[in-house]
């Protein structure tokens, strides 16, 4: 099965996780640029949460594509 066909079949799941990925990246950059205005513990907590969202969305995208390729 072609990668293009997998993308066409599962575009809803892929688009959801891509939106989560880009939103997390955007919020991570905004938090990093304003880290001097935010308390240090809150900055660390938000950065860890955003990195976890990025990691989980990348893993889920890999899972969606690999599961679709093997089925």
Secondary structure, 3 states (H helix, E strand, C coil): CCHHHHHHHCHHHHHHHHHHHHHHHHHHHHHHHCCCCCCHHHHHHHHHHHHHHHHHHHHHHHHHHHHHHHC
